[in-house]
Amino acid sequence: MSDQEEKYDRGSALSIFGSDRKEDFIALILALAVALYVYVSN
């Protein structure tokens, strides 16, 4: 194995957020908002 660790890139270059943690948190909030809207609208 080389001295440099291979970093797994999961497409972060396409993200509009700087960090994956922030992106995941925003996605969670949006999913909860959609779920709440569907629940309330029925």
C-alpha positions in Angstrom: 0.0 0.0 0.0 1.2 3.5 -0.8 2.0 6.2 1.7 -1.0 8.2 0.5 -4.3 6.9 1.6 -6.9 6.6 -1.1 -9.8 8.8 -0.3 -13.2 7.5 -1.5 -15.0 10.2 -3.5 -18.7 9.8 -3.6 -19.4 12.8 -5.9 -18.8 15.6 -3.4 -17.7 17.8 -6.3 -21.4 18.0 -7.4 -22.6 19.0 -4.0 -23.8 22.6 -3.4 -22.6 22.2 0.3 -19.1 22.3 1.5 -19.3 19.4 3.9 -21.1 16.0 3.6 -22.4 16.3 7.2 -24.1 19.6 6.4 -25.5 18.1 3.2 -26.9 15.1 5.0 -28.4 17.3 7.7 -30.2 19.5 5.2 -31.5 16.4 3.3 -32.8 15.0 6.6 -34.6 18.2 7.4 -36.1 18.3 3.9 -37.3 14.7 4.1 -38.9 15.4 7.4 -40.6 18.5 6.0 -42.0 16.5 3.1 -43.2 13.7 5.3 -44.9 16.2 7.6 -46.6 17.9 4.7 -47.9 14.6 3.4 -49.1 13.6 6.8 -50.9 16.9 7.4 -52.4 17.1 4.0 -54.3 13.8 4.3 
